[in-house]
Amino acid sequence: MTMKKVAIGVDVGGTNTAIGVVDSEGNVMVKDSISTPSHGDIDRYINELTVAIKELIKSVKLVNSDVEILGIGIGAPNGNYYSGTIEYAPNLSFKGVVHFVELLRKSFPELPALALTNDANAAAIGEMIYGGAKGMKNFVMYTLGTGVGSGIVVNGDLVYGHDGFAGECGHTTLIPGGRLCGCTSKGHLEAYCSAPGMKRTAFEIMARDNAADSLLADKSFKELDSKMIFDAAEKGDKVALEVFELTGKWLGQGLADTVHHLSPEAIFLFGGPTAAGDYIFKPTRESLENHLLPIFKDKIKILPSKLKPGDAAIVGASALVWKEVEK
């Protein structure tokens, strides 16, 4: 009887940590989550994570005793693949450099592979192992959410750079001296094309046009989100439609820089705002073509991610294990 090989994916988020056991097709067999603590005690957190992972392994083996666990892949903010560390993550309570893989390895010495990277890199590897980038050697993944992350694959390998932190396309300067970005610099792509960036665009348009009749006008700055902008666009709201036009224009400009640097076969877009379909993809494609050198025109595919939104973070993290085992 052949053993069914599976990998464990761990996604360390600002509020929750999602954990799942994933098969070689990218199906999540079982999953769970624990709170990402605000107490800052890393040893306590690693203990809680260990217990949760061991419980999941037990539940999978109850159903399917011939399961072989190949390893654990972890996606985390400011995750460094080279050193297995999380370094100065702004939205986690753990301070400084956390030797995450080293600490977790103590609980799972028998597993062949333990690896960690940042969440956007994990999503790119997930796309390559399980998703729309199967068989592609050169592509880029952009994740649009609270921020704008990216994972770059060149010649079939994820680009980590000299120090493990390559692939911050969201911090390309789009508009010099423009909006304040979450990183405290000004005018970065993230400040315009993330979900909060879209909200800022909506408020700028409403202030500019005194658009009291917009469906978004009665929303407070704190409550407005990209889903509400999409719902308003569906009803023909002018402000919402312009938000998508402008976001696509800016994103296409940023993607053109990426194409000029890397000449990828495709760029995948992932995250909440991409659920808007053509509202975001159409202006992005048009803007990309407008900003490209002639040799790149009509060559680059902009595609929606094929990872399932609910499980993508777990699946992406687990894909790290398959990459490790391939080596």
C-alpha positions in Angstrom: 0.0 0.0 0.0 1.4 3.4 -1.0 1.5 6.1 1.7 -0.6 9.3 1.0 1.9 12.2 1.2 0.6 15.4 2.8 2.0 18.7 4.0 1.0 21.0 6.8 0.4 24.7 6.0 0.5 27.4 8.7 -0.5 31.0 8.0 0.5 33.4 10.7 -1.9 36.3 10.5 -2.1 39.4 12.7 -5.2 38.1 14.5 -5.4 34.4 13.8 -3.1 31.6 12.8 -4.7 29.2 10.4 -3.4 25.6 10.1 -4.3 22.9 7.7 -3.3 19.5 6.3 -3.0 19.6 2.5 -2.7 16.8 0.0 -0.6 16.8 -3.1 -3.5 18.2 -5.2 -3.9 21.2 -2.9 -7.0 20.0 -1.1 -7.3 20.9 2.6 -8.2 17.7 4.4 -8.6 19.2 7.9 -8.0 22.7 9.2 -8.1 24.6 12.5 -7.0 28.0 13.8 -5.7 29.5 17.0 -5.3 33.1 18.1 -2.1 34.9 17.1 -1.5 36.3 20.6 -1.0 39.9 21.7 1.0 38.8 24.7 4.3 38.6 22.8 5.4 35.4 24.5 6.8 33.4 21.6 7.5 30.2 23.6 3.9 30.0 24.8 2.7 30.6 21.3 4.9 27.9 19.8 3.5 25.5 22.4 0.0 26.3 21.5 0.8 25.9 17.8 2.5 22.5 18.4 -0.6 21.2 20.3 -2.9 22.4 17.4 -0.7 20.8 14.7 -0.4 17.5 16.6 -4.2 17.4 17.1 -4.7 17.9 13.3 -2.2 15.2 12.5 -4.0 12.8 14.9 -7.4 13.6 13.3 -6.1 12.9 9.8 -4.5 9.6 10.8 -7.7 8.5 12.4 -9.4 8.7 9.1 -6.5 7.7 7.0 -3.8 5.7 8.8 -1.4 5.5 5.7 -0.7 9.2 5.7 2.9 10.4 5.6 3.5 14.0 6.9 6.3 15.5 4.8 6.8 18.7 6.7 5.4 22.1 7.8 5.4 25.2 5.6 4.8 28.6 7.3 3.7 31.8 5.7 4.3 34.9 8.0 4.7 38.6 7.7 8.4 39.6 7.4 9.2 35.9 7.1 12.8 35.2 6.0 13.2 31.9 4.1 17.0 31.8 4.5 17.1 32.0 8.2 13.6 30.7 9.2 13.0 33.9 11.1 10.2 36.4 11.4 12.0 39.8 11.6 10.4 43.0 13.1 6.9 42.2 11.9 4.9 45.3 12.5 1.5 43.6 13.0 2.7 40.8 15.4 3.3 41.1 19.1 6.7 39.3 19.0 9.5 41.7 19.1 12.7 41.8 17.0 14.0 38.6 15.3 12.0 35.5 16.1 13.8 32.1 15.3 10.5 30.5 14.4 11.6 27.4 12.4 14.3 26.6 15.0 11.8 26.8 17.9 9.1 24.7 16.0 11.7 22.2 14.9 12.2 21.1 18.6 8.6 19.9 18.6 8.8 18.1 15.2 12.4 16.7 14.9 11.2 13.7 12.8 9.7 15.8 9.9 11.9 16.0 6.8 11.0 19.6 5.8 10.3 22.8 7.8 10.4 26.1 5.9 9.1 29.6 6.3 8.6 32.6 4.0 6.4 35.7 3.8 2.7 35.3 2.9 3.0 36.7 -0.7 5.9 34.4 -1.5 3.9 31.5 -0.1 1.0 32.4 -2.3 3.3 32.5 -5.4 4.6 29.0 -4.5 1.0 27.8 -4.0 0.1 29.1 -7.4 3.1 27.3 -8.9 2.5 23.9 -7.2 -1.3 23.8 -7.2 -2.7 26.7 -9.2 -2.7 28.5 -12.5 1.1 28.8 -12.7 1.7 25.0 -12.9 4.4 24.5 -15.6 5.3 28.2 -15.7 9.0 29.1 -15.0 8.6 32.9 -14.9 5.7 34.6 -13.3 4.8 37.1 -10.6 2.1 37.0 -8.0 0.6 40.2 -6.6 -1.5 39.9 -3.5 -4.0 42.8 -3.0 -5.4 43.0 0.5 -4.6 45.2 3.5 -1.3 45.8 1.7 0.1 44.9 -1.6 2.5 41.9 -1.5 4.3 40.1 -4.3 6.2 36.9 -5.0 8.6 36.6 -7.9 9.4 33.4 -9.7 12.3 33.3 -12.1 13.5 30.2 -13.9 11.2 28.1 -11.7 12.7 29.5 -8.4 11.3 32.0 -6.0 13.5 35.1 -5.8 14.6 35.8 -2.3 17.5 38.1 -3.0 20.6 38.6 -1.0 19.0 38.8 2.4 15.7 36.9 2.0 13.4 39.9 1.5 13.2 40.4 -2.3 9.9 40.9 -4.0 8.4 44.1 -2.4 6.8 45.3 -5.6 4.0 47.0 -3.5 6.6 49.5 -2.4 7.5 50.7 -5.9 7.1 54.5 -6.0 4.1 55.2 -8.1 3.5 58.9 -7.4 6.5 60.8 -5.9 5.5 62.6 -2.8 2.1 61.1 -3.0 0.0 59.4 -0.3 1.5 58.2 2.9 2.1 54.5 2.8 1.8 52.2 5.8 5.6 51.8 5.7 5.8 55.6 6.3 7.3 56.4 2.8 5.2 58.4 0.3 3.5 57.5 -3.0 4.0 53.7 -2.9 1.8 51.4 -5.0 0.4 49.9 -1.8 -1.1 53.3 -0.8 -3.2 53.3 -4.0 -3.9 49.7 -5.0 -4.5 47.9 -1.6 -8.1 47.5 -0.3 -7.6 50.5 2.1 -6.0 52.4 -0.9 -9.3 51.9 -2.8 -11.2 53.4 0.2 -8.9 56.4 0.2 -9.5 56.9 -3.5 -13.3 56.7 -3.0 -13.1 59.5 -0.3 -10.9 61.7 -2.5 -13.4 61.4 -5.4 -16.4 62.1 -3.2 -14.6 65.2 -1.7 -13.5 66.4 -5.2 -17.0 66.0 -6.8 -19.0 66.8 -3.6 -20.7 63.5 -4.5 -23.4 63.5 -1.8 -25.6 61.4 -4.0 -23.1 58.5 -4.2 -24.2 55.2 -2.6 -20.9 55.4 -0.7 -21.5 58.9 0.7 -23.2 57.8 3.9 -20.4 55.4 4.9 -17.8 56.5 7.5 -14.1 56.2 6.7 -13.8 53.4 9.2 -16.6 51.3 7.8 -16.1 51.6 4.0 -14.4 48.6 2.4 -13.6 47.3 -1.1 -16.6 44.9 -1.0 -19.0 47.9 -0.5 -17.2 49.7 -3.4 -17.8 46.6 -5.6 -21.5 46.4 -4.6 -22.0 50.1 -5.5 -20.2 49.7 -8.8 -22.6 46.8 -9.7 -25.4 49.4 -9.2 -23.8 51.8 -11.5 -22.5 54.2 -8.9 -20.2 56.8 -10.6 -17.8 57.1 -7.7 -17.3 53.4 -7.3 -16.8 52.9 -11.0 -14.1 55.6 -11.0 -12.4 53.9 -8.0 -11.9 50.8 -10.1 -10.8 52.7 -13.2 -8.2 54.6 -11.2 -7.0 51.6 -9.2 -6.6 49.6 -12.4 -4.7 52.5 -14.0 -2.3 52.7 -11.1 -1.9 48.9 -10.8 -1.2 48.6 -14.6 1.5 51.2 -14.3 3.1 49.3 -11.4 2.8 46.0 -13.2 4.5 47.5 -16.3 7.6 48.2 -14.1 7.5 44.6 -13.0 7.3 43.4 -16.6 10.2 45.6 -17.7 12.4 44.2 -14.9 11.5 40.5 -15.2 9.7 39.7 -18.5 7.3 37.2 -16.9 4.9 34.9 -18.8 2.1 36.0 -16.5 1.2 38.1 -13.5 -1.4 36.6 -11.1 -3.6 38.8 -9.0 -4.9 37.5 -5.7 -6.9 38.9 -2.8 -10.2 40.6 -2.0 -10.3 43.3 -4.7 -9.8 40.7 -7.5 -13.3 39.3 -6.8 -14.5 42.4 -8.7 -13.5 40.7 -11.9 -13.5 42.9 -15.0 -14.0 46.0 -12.9 -10.4 45.7 -11.8 -8.9 43.5 -14.5 -10.0 45.5 -17.6 -8.5 48.9 -16.6 -5.4 47.1 -15.3 -4.8 45.3 -18.6 -5.4 48.6 -20.6 -3.0 50.5 -18.3 -0.4 47.8 -18.5 -0.4 47.9 -22.3 -0.2 51.7 -22.3 2.9 51.7 -20.1 4.8 48.8 -21.8 7.8 49.0 -24.2 6.7 47.8 -27.6 8.6 44.5 -27.3 6.4 43.5 -24.4 3.0 44.6 -25.8 0.2 41.9 -26.0 2.5 39.3 -24.5 1.9 39.4 -20.8 -1.1 37.6 -19.3 -2.8 39.1 -16.2 -4.7 36.3 -14.6 -6.8 35.7 -11.5 -5.3 33.3 -9.0 -6.7 29.8 -9.0 -6.1 29.3 -5.3 -9.4 29.0 -3.3 -9.8 32.3 -1.4 -10.7 30.7 1.9 -7.9 28.2 2.0 -5.2 30.0 -0.1 -3.0 31.1 2.8 -2.8 27.5 4.2 -2.4 26.0 0.8 0.3 28.4 -0.2 2.3 27.8 3.0 2.0 24.0 2.6 3.4 24.3 -1.0 6.7 25.4 0.6 7.1 21.8 1.8 6.7 20.3 -1.7 9.4 22.7 -3.0 11.7 21.6 -0.1 11.1 17.9 -0.8 11.9 18.4 -4.5 15.4 19.7 -3.7 
